[in-house]
Amino acid sequence: MTTKLRTLTPEEHATLQAYALENGRRWKSKLREDWMNARTTGILQALRNSHGPSWLVSYSLTKRSPPTEGE
């Protein structure tokens, strides 16, 4: 059974973008390692708990969900 994960908030997406810029081309591997070794806090740790490492594999910084009404 596959569970559909909620769309990231703009703040979550921005946090991942900042992490990627800071950690370079292999940012996903670095983030997965940080998650597995409990080296993240705040939004990054919340994403690990809500979406998990397997979600990270398919996540793309260039894919953005359409803005919700009011954005």
Order of alpha helices (4+ residues) and beta strands (2+ residues): alpha-alpha-alpha-alpha
